[in-house]
Amino acid sequence: MAQADLHIHTHFSDSSLSPEEIVEYAKGIGLKIIGITDHDSVEGIDEVLKYAKPYDIEVIPGVELSAEREKGELHILGYFIDWKNKWFNDELKIFRQTREKRAHLIISKLKELNVNIDYEQVIQVAKKNVGNEAISRLHIATVLHQRKMVDSIKDAFEKYLNYGAKAYVPKFSLTPKQAIEMILKTGGIPVLAHPYFSKCNENLILELVKCGLKGIEVFHPQQNIKGQQFCQKMAQKYNLVMTGGSDCHGLFKESISIGMVTVDENVVKCMKGMVGRR
């Protein structure tokens, strides 16, 4: 049975990998289905489709939206979205512009802490010269690590960039409900990404289900067995599709993890049924 990695990022958001490199890697490991889920961007989808076609690799068009809640940030994945929808693309452009402003504010906070990096260094890491406009905290963390100001990218987040840390700056104030509604409006399937990071409990998941949540990312490299079992229980209780993927960011997270976590093609078939596609 064909396997699917439904959570992969390109260099159009915060990965070191180009669409062509992602497809070549997937081909090399025999992966037949990939989900492209860049942060606040759909710019990489057409390129991935182009490179995947000769290899008969199926590409699931997706996106990952960030939302703010009282106790921090959570991410909503959208699958089978209409990525050419003008309204949706206009909204994503606004989000990317606010990411740029946020990056400047984070860098200013870092300088107040005597941790001095320049925005130009962040841009260089983000490969903006190839069209990337989705500047993220991961790009800033990568610069901090490259300049040996932290021991690792994880260390950069824990010391400076995570919610509540010294240089944390809230992102564009999209609520979880708004993120879910945006994905639904494009005809997509909203899925809660890596519940491990969001410290999700049943009350939160029920709240998201009432907003229109259709799935939960049960399988993720950093999801422990206990968390996985909890997510499976929630999926069964609230009739949510159980997705999974590597959350690959290329070498920005030390190794290429495409295919490390997969789900079988029946999950994709289930989602196609939800959106009325074959």
C-alpha atoms as an extended CHARMM CRD file, in Angstrom:
* protein
*
       278  EXT
         1         1  MET       CA              0.0000000000        0.0000000000        0.0000000000  PROA      1               0.0000000000
         2         2  ALA       CA              1.2970000000        3.4430000000       -0.9720000000  PROA      2               0.0000000000
         3         3  GLN       CA              2.5280000000        5.6720000000        1.8340000000  PROA      3               0.0000000000
         4         4  ALA       CA              1.9400000000        9.4100000000        2.2250000000  PROA      4               0.0000000000
         5         5  ASP       CA              3.9850000000       12.0600000000        4.0210000000  PROA      5               0.0000000000
         6         6  LEU       CA              1.4020000000       14.8070000000        4.4480000000  PROA      6               0.0000000000
         7         7  HSD       CA              3.5000000000       17.4960000000        6.1310000000  PROA      7               0.0000000000
         8         8  ILE       CA              6.3940000000       18.8490000000        4.0580000000  PROA      8               0.0000000000
         9         9  HSD       CA              7.7100000000       22.4100000000        3.7230000000  PROA      9               0.0000000000
        10        10  THR       CA              9.5640000000       23.9650000000        0.7850000000  PROA      10              0.0000000000
        11        11  HSD       CA             11.9570000000       26.8990000000        0.6520000000  PROA      11              0.0000000000
        12        12  PHE       CA              8.9290000000       29.0700000000       -0.1320000000  PROA      12              0.0000000000
        13        13  SER       CA              8.3450000000       29.0920000000        3.6190000000  PROA      13              0.0000000000
        14        14  ASP       CA             10.9360000000       27.7680000000        6.0580000000  PROA      14              0.0000000000
        15        15  SER       CA             12.6810000000       24.7570000000        4.5630000000  PROA      15              0.0000000000
        16        16  SER       CA             16.1150000000       24.4930000000        2.9880000000  PROA      16              0.0000000000
        17        17  LEU       CA             14.6760000000       22.3100000000        0.2070000000  PROA      17              0.0000000000
        18        18  SER       CA             13.4310000000       23.4280000000       -3.1920000000  PROA      18              0.0000000000
        19        19  PRO       CA             10.3600000000       21.7910000000       -4.7700000000  PROA      19              0.0000000000
        20        20  GLU       CA             12.6220000000       19.8570000000       -7.1370000000  PROA      20              0.0000000000
        21        21  GLU       CA             14.7930000000       18.5750000000       -4.2680000000  PROA      21              0.0000000000
        22        22  ILE       CA             11.7130000000       17.4280000000       -2.3420000000  PROA      22              0.0000000000
        23        23  VAL       CA             10.3850000000       15.4740000000       -5.3060000000  PROA      23              0.0000000000
        24        24  GLU       CA             13.7710000000       13.8930000000       -6.0400000000  PROA      24              0.0000000000
        25        25  TYR       CA             14.1100000000       12.8270000000       -2.4090000000  PROA      25              0.0000000000
        26        26  ALA       CA             10.5890000000       11.4020000000       -2.3380000000  PROA      26              0.0000000000
        27        27  LYS       CA             11.2940000000        9.4970000000       -5.5370000000  PROA      27              0.0000000000
        28        28  GLY       CA             14.5290000000        8.1320000000       -4.0940000000  PROA      28              0.0000000000
        29        29  ILE       CA             12.7890000000        6.6030000000       -1.0800000000  PROA      29              0.0000000000
        30        30  GLY       CA              9.7960000000        5.3490000000       -3.0430000000  PROA      30              0.0000000000
        31        31  LEU       CA              7.2670000000        7.7470000000       -1.5430000000  PROA      31              0.0000000000
        32        32  LYS       CA              4.1640000000        8.0040000000       -3.7350000000  PROA      32              0.0000000000
        33        33  ILE       CA              2.1130000000       10.7510000000       -2.0290000000  PROA      33              0.0000000000
        34        34  ILE       CA              3.3520000000       14.0460000000       -0.5480000000  PROA      34              0.0000000000
        35        35  GLY       CA              1.5060000000       16.9150000000        1.0930000000  PROA      35              0.0000000000
        36        36  ILE       CA              2.9810000000       20.3970000000        0.6020000000  PROA      36              0.0000000000
        37        37  THR       CA              2.1050000000       22.5570000000        3.6070000000  PROA      37              0.0000000000
        38        38  ASP       CA              4.1390000000       25.7540000000        3.6180000000  PROA      38              0.0000000000
        39        39  HSD       CA              3.5190000000       28.3930000000        6.2660000000  PROA      39              0.0000000000
        40        40  ASP       CA              1.2140000000       31.1260000000        4.9430000000  PROA      40              0.0000000000
        41        41  SER       CA              2.2640000000       30.3480000000        1.3730000000  PROA      41              0.0000000000
        42        42  VAL       CA              1.0920000000       28.2540000000       -1.5820000000  PROA      42              0.0000000000
        43        43  GLU       CA              3.8330000000       29.4530000000       -3.9230000000  PROA      43              0.0000000000
        44        44  GLY       CA              5.6350000000       26.1050000000       -4.0030000000  PROA      44              0.0000000000
        45        45  ILE       CA              2.6790000000       23.9100000000       -4.9660000000  PROA      45              0.0000000000
        46        46  ASP       CA              2.7750000000       24.4190000000       -8.7430000000  PROA      46              0.0000000000
        47        47  GLU       CA              6.5140000000       23.7300000000       -8.8740000000  PROA      47              0.0000000000
        48        48  VAL       CA              6.1490000000       20.5430000000       -6.8500000000  PROA      48              0.0000000000
        49        49  LEU       CA              3.3240000000       19.4200000000       -9.1600000000  PROA      49              0.0000000000
        50        50  LYS       CA              5.5180000000       20.0600000000      -12.1870000000  PROA      50              0.0000000000
        51        51  TYR       CA              8.4490000000       18.0160000000      -10.9050000000  PROA      51              0.0000000000
        52        52  ALA       CA              6.2600000000       15.2460000000       -9.4630000000  PROA      52              0.0000000000
        53        53  LYS       CA              4.2500000000       14.5490000000      -12.6120000000  PROA      53              0.0000000000
        54        54  PRO       CA              6.9110000000       12.5230000000      -14.5370000000  PROA      54              0.0000000000
        55        55  TYR       CA              7.4150000000       10.2680000000      -11.4860000000  PROA      55              0.0000000000
        56        56  ASP       CA              3.6910000000        9.6790000000      -10.8760000000  PROA      56              0.0000000000
        57        57  ILE       CA              3.9990000000       11.1190000000       -7.3590000000  PROA      57              0.0000000000
        58        58  GLU       CA              0.6800000000       12.4660000000       -6.1080000000  PROA      58              0.0000000000
        59        59  VAL       CA              0.8090000000       15.9470000000       -4.5800000000  PROA      59              0.0000000000
        60        60  ILE       CA             -1.7470000000       17.0690000000       -2.0040000000  PROA      60              0.0000000000
        61        61  PRO       CA             -2.0180000000       20.8800000000       -2.0940000000  PROA      61              0.0000000000
        62        62  GLY       CA             -1.9500000000       22.3180000000        1.3990000000  PROA      62              0.0000000000
        63        63  VAL       CA             -0.9960000000       25.1440000000        3.7010000000  PROA      63              0.0000000000
        64        64  GLU       CA             -0.1690000000       25.6730000000        7.3800000000  PROA      64              0.0000000000
        65        65  LEU       CA             -1.7390000000       28.6450000000        9.1480000000  PROA      65              0.0000000000
        66        66  SER       CA             -0.6690000000       29.9510000000       12.5420000000  PROA      66              0.0000000000
        67        67  ALA       CA             -3.2540000000       31.0550000000       15.0740000000  PROA      67              0.0000000000
        68        68  GLU       CA             -2.9480000000       32.7910000000       18.4300000000  PROA      68              0.0000000000
        69        69  ARG       CA             -4.9300000000       31.7920000000       21.4970000000  PROA      69              0.0000000000
        70        70  GLU       CA             -4.7740000000       32.8690000000       25.1130000000  PROA      70              0.0000000000
        71        71  LYS       CA             -2.1850000000       30.2510000000       26.0780000000  PROA      71              0.0000000000
        72        72  GLY       CA              0.0050000000       30.4320000000       22.9970000000  PROA      72              0.0000000000
        73        73  GLU       CA              0.1200000000       29.5080000000       19.3620000000  PROA      73              0.0000000000
        74        74  LEU       CA             -1.3400000000       26.5930000000       17.4580000000  PROA      74              0.0000000000
        75        75  HSD       CA             -1.1660000000       25.6310000000       13.7930000000  PROA      75              0.0000000000
        76        76  ILE       CA             -3.9270000000       24.5370000000       11.4590000000  PROA      76              0.0000000000
        77        77  LEU       CA             -3.1010000000       22.5330000000        8.3480000000  PROA      77              0.0000000000
        78        78  GLY       CA             -5.3600000000       22.8190000000        5.3090000000  PROA      78              0.0000000000
        79        79  TYR       CA             -5.5190000000       19.9720000000        2.7660000000  PROA      79              0.0000000000
        80        80  PHE       CA             -7.0080000000       19.9330000000       -0.7360000000  PROA      80              0.0000000000
        81        81  ILE       CA             -7.3230000000       23.7020000000       -0.6680000000  PROA      81              0.0000000000
        82        82  ASP       CA             -8.0420000000       25.7800000000       -3.7620000000  PROA      82              0.0000000000
        83        83  TRP       CA             -4.5400000000       27.2430000000       -3.8160000000  PROA      83              0.0000000000
        84        84  LYS       CA             -5.2830000000       29.4960000000       -6.8080000000  PROA      84              0.0000000000
        85        85  ASN       CA             -8.1920000000       31.2380000000       -5.0880000000  PROA      85              0.0000000000
        86        86  LYS       CA             -7.5530000000       34.9990000000       -5.3130000000  PROA      86              0.0000000000
        87        87  TRP       CA             -9.1590000000       35.8780000000       -1.9810000000  PROA      87              0.0000000000
        88        88  PHE       CA             -7.1110000000       33.2190000000       -0.2150000000  PROA      88              0.0000000000
        89        89  ASN       CA             -3.8680000000       34.3650000000       -1.8390000000  PROA      89              0.0000000000
        90        90  ASP       CA             -4.5790000000       37.9920000000       -0.9290000000  PROA      90              0.0000000000
        91        91  GLU       CA             -5.0370000000       36.9490000000        2.6990000000  PROA      91              0.0000000000
        92        92  LEU       CA             -1.8090000000       34.9290000000        2.6790000000  PROA      92              0.0000000000
        93        93  LYS       CA              0.0780000000       37.9190000000        1.2790000000  PROA      93              0.0000000000
        94        94  ILE       CA             -1.0430000000       39.9830000000        4.2690000000  PROA      94              0.0000000000
        95        95  PHE       CA              0.1280000000       37.2420000000        6.6180000000  PROA      95              0.0000000000
        96        96  ARG       CA              3.5470000000       37.1380000000        4.9720000000  PROA      96              0.0000000000
        97        97  GLN       CA              3.8800000000       40.9050000000        5.2530000000  PROA      97              0.0000000000
        98        98  THR       CA              3.1270000000       40.7020000000        8.9680000000  PROA      98              0.0000000000
        99        99  ARG       CA              5.7590000000       37.9460000000        9.2900000000  PROA      99              0.0000000000
       100       100  GLU       CA              8.3330000000       40.4130000000        7.9430000000  PROA      100             0.0000000000
       101       101  LYS       CA              7.2830000000       43.0590000000       10.4760000000  PROA      101             0.0000000000
       102       102  ARG       CA              7.3900000000       40.4590000000       13.2290000000  PROA      102             0.0000000000
       103       103  ALA       CA             10.9230000000       39.4450000000       12.2520000000  PROA      103             0.0000000000
       104       104  HSD       CA             12.1040000000       43.0670000000       12.5810000000  PROA      104             0.0000000000
       105       105  LEU       CA             10.5240000000       43.2800000000       16.0490000000  PROA      105             0.0000000000
       106       106  ILE       CA             12.1350000000       40.0080000000       17.1630000000  PROA      106             0.0000000000
       107       107  ILE       CA             15.5420000000       41.1930000000       15.9470000000  PROA      107             0.0000000000
       108       108  SER       CA             15.0660000000       44.4570000000       17.8770000000  PROA      108             0.0000000000
       109       109  LYS       CA             14.2360000000       42.5060000000       21.0370000000  PROA      109             0.0000000000
       110       110  LEU       CA             17.2960000000       40.3200000000       20.5370000000  PROA      110             0.0000000000
       111       111  LYS       CA             19.4910000000       43.4120000000       20.2260000000  PROA      111             0.0000000000
       112       112  GLU       CA             18.0910000000       44.6670000000       23.5410000000  PROA      112             0.0000000000
       113       113  LEU       CA             19.3770000000       41.3820000000       24.9780000000  PROA      113             0.0000000000
       114       114  ASN       CA             22.8040000000       41.9990000000       23.3660000000  PROA      114             0.0000000000
       115       115  VAL       CA             22.1550000000       39.2560000000       20.8230000000  PROA      115             0.0000000000
       116       116  ASN       CA             22.9840000000       41.0820000000       17.6200000000  PROA      116             0.0000000000
       117       117  ILE       CA             21.9080000000       39.7910000000       14.2150000000  PROA      117             0.0000000000
       118       118  ASP       CA             20.8350000000       41.6770000000       11.0970000000  PROA      118             0.0000000000
       119       119  TYR       CA             17.6510000000       41.3100000000        9.0820000000  PROA      119             0.0000000000
       120       120  GLU       CA             19.7910000000       40.8720000000        5.9520000000  PROA      120             0.0000000000
       121       121  GLN       CA             21.2720000000       37.6980000000        7.4460000000  PROA      121             0.0000000000
       122       122  VAL       CA             17.7660000000       36.3400000000        8.0310000000  PROA      122             0.0000000000
       123       123  ILE       CA             16.7920000000       37.1310000000        4.4410000000  PROA      123             0.0000000000
       124       124  GLN       CA             19.8680000000       35.3150000000        3.1720000000  PROA      124             0.0000000000
       125       125  VAL       CA             18.9290000000       32.1950000000        5.1370000000  PROA      125             0.0000000000
       126       126  ALA       CA             15.3280000000       32.4570000000        3.9540000000  PROA      126             0.0000000000
       127       127  LYS       CA             16.4410000000       32.4840000000        0.3080000000  PROA      127             0.0000000000
       128       128  LYS       CA             14.1900000000       35.4230000000       -0.4470000000  PROA      128             0.0000000000
       129       129  ASN       CA             16.0310000000       35.7570000000       -3.7500000000  PROA      129             0.0000000000
       130       130  VAL       CA             14.0960000000       32.7050000000       -5.0040000000  PROA      130             0.0000000000
       131       131  GLY       CA             10.7440000000       34.2500000000       -4.1890000000  PROA      131             0.0000000000
       132       132  ASN       CA             10.3100000000       33.3250000000       -0.5330000000  PROA      132             0.0000000000
       133       133  GLU       CA              8.4160000000       35.9540000000        1.4290000000  PROA      133             0.0000000000
       134       134  ALA       CA              7.3490000000       33.8420000000        4.4090000000  PROA      134             0.0000000000
       135       135  ILE       CA              9.9830000000       34.9130000000        6.9320000000  PROA      135             0.0000000000
       136       136  SER       CA              9.7440000000       32.7620000000       10.0480000000  PROA      136             0.0000000000
       137       137  ARG       CA             11.2310000000       32.3160000000       13.5060000000  PROA      137             0.0000000000
       138       138  LEU       CA             13.0310000000       29.2490000000       12.1600000000  PROA      138             0.0000000000
       139       139  HSD       CA             15.0620000000       31.4920000000        9.8440000000  PROA      139             0.0000000000
       140       140  ILE       CA             16.0250000000       33.6640000000       12.8200000000  PROA      140             0.0000000000
       141       141  ALA       CA             16.8660000000       30.5790000000       14.9000000000  PROA      141             0.0000000000
       142       142  THR       CA             19.0480000000       29.2960000000       12.0650000000  PROA      142             0.0000000000
       143       143  VAL       CA             21.0250000000       32.5490000000       11.9800000000  PROA      143             0.0000000000
       144       144  LEU       CA             21.5100000000       32.4060000000       15.7580000000  PROA      144             0.0000000000
       145       145  HSD       CA             22.7880000000       28.8430000000       15.4690000000  PROA      145             0.0000000000
       146       146  GLN       CA             25.0430000000       29.5790000000       12.4970000000  PROA      146             0.0000000000
       147       147  ARG       CA             26.6120000000       32.4570000000       14.4000000000  PROA      147             0.0000000000
       148       148  LYS       CA             27.1080000000       30.1980000000       17.4570000000  PROA      148             0.0000000000
       149       149  MET       CA             24.9160000000       32.3730000000       19.6730000000  PROA      149             0.0000000000
       150       150  VAL       CA             22.9710000000       29.2720000000       20.7130000000  PROA      150             0.0000000000
       151       151  ASP       CA             23.8450000000       25.5950000000       20.8970000000  PROA      151             0.0000000000
       152       152  SER       CA             21.0850000000       24.4710000000       18.5420000000  PROA      152             0.0000000000
       153       153  ILE       CA             17.9580000000       25.6390000000       16.7510000000  PROA      153             0.0000000000
       154       154  LYS       CA             15.9200000000       24.1030000000       19.5660000000  PROA      154             0.0000000000
       155       155  ASP       CA             18.0070000000       26.0980000000       22.0380000000  PROA      155             0.0000000000
       156       156  ALA       CA             17.2400000000       29.3060000000       20.1020000000  PROA      156             0.0000000000
       157       157  PHE       CA             13.5170000000       28.7000000000       20.4370000000  PROA      157             0.0000000000
       158       158  GLU       CA             13.7160000000       27.8030000000       24.1060000000  PROA      158             0.0000000000
       159       159  LYS       CA             15.8810000000       30.8040000000       25.0200000000  PROA      159             0.0000000000
       160       160  TYR       CA             14.4130000000       33.4870000000       22.7850000000  PROA      160             0.0000000000
       161       161  LEU       CA             11.6530000000       32.5850000000       20.3310000000  PROA      161             0.0000000000
       162       162  ASN       CA              9.0300000000       30.3380000000       21.9180000000  PROA      162             0.0000000000
       163       163  TYR       CA              5.8290000000       31.7180000000       23.3960000000  PROA      163             0.0000000000
       164       164  GLY       CA              6.7600000000       33.4860000000       26.6280000000  PROA      164             0.0000000000
       165       165  ALA       CA             10.4950000000       33.6030000000       25.8410000000  PROA      165             0.0000000000
       166       166  LYS       CA             12.5400000000       36.8160000000       26.0230000000  PROA      166             0.0000000000
       167       167  ALA       CA             12.3270000000       37.8050000000       22.3500000000  PROA      167             0.0000000000
       168       168  TYR       CA              8.9170000000       36.3310000000       21.5330000000  PROA      168             0.0000000000
       169       169  VAL       CA              6.6190000000       38.5530000000       19.4810000000  PROA      169             0.0000000000
       170       170  PRO       CA              3.0100000000       37.5330000000       18.7790000000  PROA      170             0.0000000000
       171       171  LYS       CA              2.1600000000       36.9410000000       15.1510000000  PROA      171             0.0000000000
       172       172  PHE       CA             -0.7800000000       38.2950000000       13.1580000000  PROA      172             0.0000000000
       173       173  SER       CA             -3.8390000000       37.8790000000       15.3930000000  PROA      173             0.0000000000
       174       174  LEU       CA             -5.6110000000       35.1360000000       13.4760000000  PROA      174             0.0000000000
       175       175  THR       CA             -7.8120000000       33.1020000000       15.8020000000  PROA      175             0.0000000000
       176       176  PRO       CA             -8.1090000000       29.3020000000       15.4960000000  PROA      176             0.0000000000
       177       177  LYS       CA            -11.7220000000       29.7850000000       14.3760000000  PROA      177             0.0000000000
       178       178  GLN       CA            -10.6540000000       32.2110000000       11.6400000000  PROA      178             0.0000000000
       179       179  ALA       CA             -7.8980000000       29.8540000000       10.4260000000  PROA      179             0.0000000000
       180       180  ILE       CA            -10.3470000000       26.9500000000       10.2200000000  PROA      180             0.0000000000
       181       181  GLU       CA            -12.9380000000       29.0760000000        8.4340000000  PROA      181             0.0000000000
       182       182  MET       CA            -10.3560000000       30.2710000000        5.9010000000  PROA      182             0.0000000000
       183       183  ILE       CA             -9.4830000000       26.6950000000        4.9810000000  PROA      183             0.0000000000
       184       184  LEU       CA            -13.1300000000       25.6620000000        4.7880000000  PROA      184             0.0000000000
       185       185  LYS       CA            -13.8680000000       28.6600000000        2.5570000000  PROA      185             0.0000000000
       186       186  THR       CA            -11.3340000000       27.3850000000        0.0090000000  PROA      186             0.0000000000
       187       187  GLY       CA            -12.9660000000       23.9540000000        0.0420000000  PROA      187             0.0000000000
       188       188  GLY       CA            -10.1730000000       22.4380000000        2.1180000000  PROA      188             0.0000000000
       189       189  ILE       CA             -9.9460000000       20.1660000000        5.1550000000  PROA      189             0.0000000000
       190       190  PRO       CA             -8.7270000000       21.8490000000        8.3680000000  PROA      190             0.0000000000
       191       191  VAL       CA             -6.4770000000       19.6460000000       10.5220000000  PROA      191             0.0000000000
       192       192  LEU       CA             -4.8720000000       20.4400000000       13.8730000000  PROA      192             0.0000000000
       193       193  ALA       CA             -1.0910000000       20.2460000000       13.3860000000  PROA      193             0.0000000000
       194       194  HSD       CA              1.3110000000       18.6370000000       15.8910000000  PROA      194             0.0000000000
       195       195  PRO       CA             -0.8930000000       18.7750000000       19.0130000000  PROA      195             0.0000000000
       196       196  TYR       CA              2.3170000000       17.9600000000       20.9390000000  PROA      196             0.0000000000
       197       197  PHE       CA              3.5000000000       21.5570000000       20.4840000000  PROA      197             0.0000000000
       198       198  SER       CA              0.1750000000       23.1650000000       21.3530000000  PROA      198             0.0000000000
       199       199  LYS       CA             -0.3520000000       21.3280000000       24.6530000000  PROA      199             0.0000000000
       200       200  CYS       CA             -3.8400000000       20.3720000000       23.5220000000  PROA      200             0.0000000000
       201       201  ASN       CA             -6.4750000000       18.9990000000       25.8530000000  PROA      201             0.0000000000
       202       202  GLU       CA             -9.9360000000       17.6870000000       25.0870000000  PROA      202             0.0000000000
       203       203  ASN       CA            -11.6260000000       21.0150000000       25.8070000000  PROA      203             0.0000000000
       204       204  LEU       CA             -9.5030000000       22.7440000000       23.1710000000  PROA      204             0.0000000000
       205       205  ILE       CA            -10.0840000000       20.0080000000       20.6030000000  PROA      205             0.0000000000
       206       206  LEU       CA            -13.8420000000       20.1090000000       21.2180000000  PROA      206             0.0000000000
       207       207  GLU       CA            -13.7570000000       23.8910000000       20.7830000000  PROA      207             0.0000000000
       208       208  LEU       CA            -11.9420000000       23.4690000000       17.4500000000  PROA      208             0.0000000000
       209       209  VAL       CA            -14.3640000000       20.7540000000       16.3170000000  PROA      209             0.0000000000
       210       210  LYS       CA            -17.2490000000       23.1580000000       16.9450000000  PROA      210             0.0000000000
       211       211  CYS       CA            -15.4190000000       25.6590000000       14.7110000000  PROA      211             0.0000000000
       212       212  GLY       CA            -15.2420000000       23.1020000000       11.8850000000  PROA      212             0.0000000000
       213       213  LEU       CA            -12.0390000000       21.1250000000       12.5210000000  PROA      213             0.0000000000
       214       214  LYS       CA            -12.0570000000       17.9200000000       10.4270000000  PROA      214             0.0000000000
       215       215  GLY       CA             -8.7860000000       16.2100000000       11.3430000000  PROA      215             0.0000000000
       216       216  ILE       CA             -5.9110000000       15.8790000000       13.7730000000  PROA      216             0.0000000000
       217       217  GLU       CA             -2.2380000000       15.1440000000       13.0830000000  PROA      217             0.0000000000
       218       218  VAL       CA             -1.8300000000       11.9820000000       15.1230000000  PROA      218             0.0000000000
       219       219  PHE       CA              1.5180000000       10.9020000000       13.6800000000  PROA      219             0.0000000000
       220       220  HSD       CA              4.4400000000       13.3370000000       13.9770000000  PROA      220             0.0000000000
       221       221  PRO       CA              8.1690000000       12.8060000000       14.6970000000  PROA      221             0.0000000000
       222       222  GLN       CA              7.9270000000       14.5950000000       18.0480000000  PROA      222             0.0000000000
       223       223  GLN       CA              4.6200000000       13.0890000000       19.1230000000  PROA      223             0.0000000000
       224       224  ASN       CA              5.2660000000       10.5620000000       21.8820000000  PROA      224             0.0000000000
       225       225  ILE       CA              3.2260000000        7.3730000000       22.3020000000  PROA      225             0.0000000000
       226       226  LYS       CA              1.0790000000        8.8470000000       25.0600000000  PROA      226             0.0000000000
       227       227  GLY       CA              0.2820000000       11.8930000000       22.9350000000  PROA      227             0.0000000000
       228       228  GLN       CA             -0.4020000000        9.7180000000       19.9130000000  PROA      228             0.0000000000
       229       229  GLN       CA             -2.8290000000        7.5690000000       21.8810000000  PROA      229             0.0000000000
       230       230  PHE       CA             -4.6030000000       10.6830000000       23.1730000000  PROA      230             0.0000000000
       231       231  CYS       CA             -4.9630000000       12.0630000000       19.6360000000  PROA      231             0.0000000000
       232       232  GLN       CA             -6.2760000000        8.7400000000       18.3520000000  PROA      232             0.0000000000
       233       233  LYS       CA             -8.8490000000        8.7300000000       21.1380000000  PROA      233             0.0000000000
       234       234  MET       CA             -9.9340000000       12.2730000000       20.2550000000  PROA      234             0.0000000000
       235       235  ALA       CA            -10.1130000000       11.4180000000       16.5580000000  PROA      235             0.0000000000
       236       236  GLN       CA            -12.3630000000        8.4460000000       17.2350000000  PROA      236             0.0000000000
       237       237  LYS       CA            -14.5560000000       10.3760000000       19.6680000000  PROA      237             0.0000000000
       238       238  TYR       CA            -15.0780000000       13.3850000000       17.4050000000  PROA      238             0.0000000000
       239       239  ASN       CA            -14.9080000000       11.6230000000       14.0180000000  PROA      239             0.0000000000
       240       240  LEU       CA            -11.6870000000       13.3350000000       12.8950000000  PROA      240             0.0000000000
       241       241  VAL       CA             -9.4400000000       12.0770000000       10.1090000000  PROA      241             0.0000000000
       242       242  MET       CA             -6.0650000000       10.9570000000       11.4960000000  PROA      242             0.0000000000
       243       243  THR       CA             -3.2210000000       12.4490000000        9.4540000000  PROA      243             0.0000000000
       244       244  GLY       CA              0.5480000000       12.3720000000        9.8160000000  PROA      244             0.0000000000
       245       245  GLY       CA              3.8110000000       13.4640000000        8.3100000000  PROA      245             0.0000000000
       246       246  SER       CA              7.4340000000       14.3100000000        8.8730000000  PROA      246             0.0000000000
       247       247  ASP       CA              7.0130000000       18.0990000000        9.2050000000  PROA      247             0.0000000000
       248       248  CYS       CA             10.1850000000       18.2440000000        7.1380000000  PROA      248             0.0000000000
       249       249  HSD       CA             12.0820000000       21.5490000000        7.0000000000  PROA      249             0.0000000000
       250       250  GLY       CA             15.1220000000       20.1430000000        5.2480000000  PROA      250             0.0000000000
       251       251  LEU       CA             18.5150000000       20.8860000000        6.7580000000  PROA      251             0.0000000000
       252       252  PHE       CA             17.0900000000       23.7400000000        8.8410000000  PROA      252             0.0000000000
       253       253  LYS       CA             16.1890000000       20.9940000000       11.3070000000  PROA      253             0.0000000000
       254       254  GLU       CA             19.5150000000       19.1660000000       11.0430000000  PROA      254             0.0000000000
       255       255  SER       CA             18.4220000000       16.3700000000        8.6980000000  PROA      255             0.0000000000
       256       256  ILE       CA             16.0800000000       15.6710000000        5.8060000000  PROA      256             0.0000000000
       257       257  SER       CA             13.1910000000       13.8060000000        7.3860000000  PROA      257             0.0000000000
       258       258  ILE       CA             10.8870000000       13.2430000000        4.4110000000  PROA      258             0.0000000000
       259       259  GLY       CA              9.2190000000        9.8580000000        4.8280000000  PROA      259             0.0000000000
       260       260  MET       CA             10.2450000000        9.5180000000        8.4910000000  PROA      260             0.0000000000
       261       261  VAL       CA              6.5500000000        9.5450000000        9.4200000000  PROA      261             0.0000000000
       262       262  THR       CA              3.8610000000        8.4540000000        6.9810000000  PROA      262             0.0000000000
       263       263  VAL       CA              0.2530000000        7.3390000000        6.7920000000  PROA      263             0.0000000000
       264       264  ASP       CA             -1.1640000000        4.9050000000        4.2800000000  PROA      264             0.0000000000
       265       265  GLU       CA             -3.0870000000        5.9450000000        1.1820000000  PROA      265             0.0000000000
       266       266  ASN       CA             -6.4360000000        5.1480000000        2.8310000000  PROA      266             0.0000000000
       267       267  VAL       CA             -6.0990000000        8.3970000000        4.8080000000  PROA      267             0.0000000000
       268       268  VAL       CA             -5.7850000000       10.3110000000        1.5410000000  PROA      268             0.0000000000
       269       269  LYS       CA             -8.7570000000        8.4250000000        0.0830000000  PROA      269             0.0000000000
       270       270  CYS       CA            -10.7710000000        9.3670000000        3.1550000000  PROA      270             0.0000000000
       271       271  MET       CA             -9.9030000000       13.0410000000        2.7280000000  PROA      271             0.0000000000
       272       272  LYS       CA            -10.7890000000       12.9070000000       -0.9580000000  PROA      272             0.0000000000
       273       273  GLY       CA            -14.1730000000       11.5550000000        0.0190000000  PROA      273             0.0000000000
       274       274  MET       CA            -14.6090000000       14.4550000000        2.4350000000  PROA      274             0.0000000000
       275       275  VAL       CA            -14.0610000000       17.0120000000       -0.3290000000  PROA      275             0.0000000000
       276       276  GLY       CA            -15.8300000000       15.0280000000       -3.0200000000  PROA      276             0.0000000000
       277       277  ARG       CA            -12.7490000000       14.2530000000       -5.1240000000  PROA      277             0.0000000000
       278       278  ARG       CA            -11.5450000000       11.0490000000       -6.7370000000  PROA      278             0.0000000000
